[in-house]
């Protein structure tokens, strides 16, 4: 597969001010005119994941009762 293209005849929500790598979309009147073509020179190479240990997540503490029942308020009965 070299790329993909939409068969939609709908008007694009965006027709201008594209980033450099999408300048070919400028002024196109329908999605079917947009071509997403694979270019190996522009492929993003993700580095391998880090081997550094990740600390475990700390569970959040439950709210204190003083926040639920401030000293000035009566108990909820």
Secondary structure, 3 states (H helix, E strand, C coil): CCEEECCCCCCCCCCCCCCHHHHHHCCCCCHHHCEEECCHHHCCCCCCCCCCCCCCCCCCCCCCHHHHCCCCCCCCC
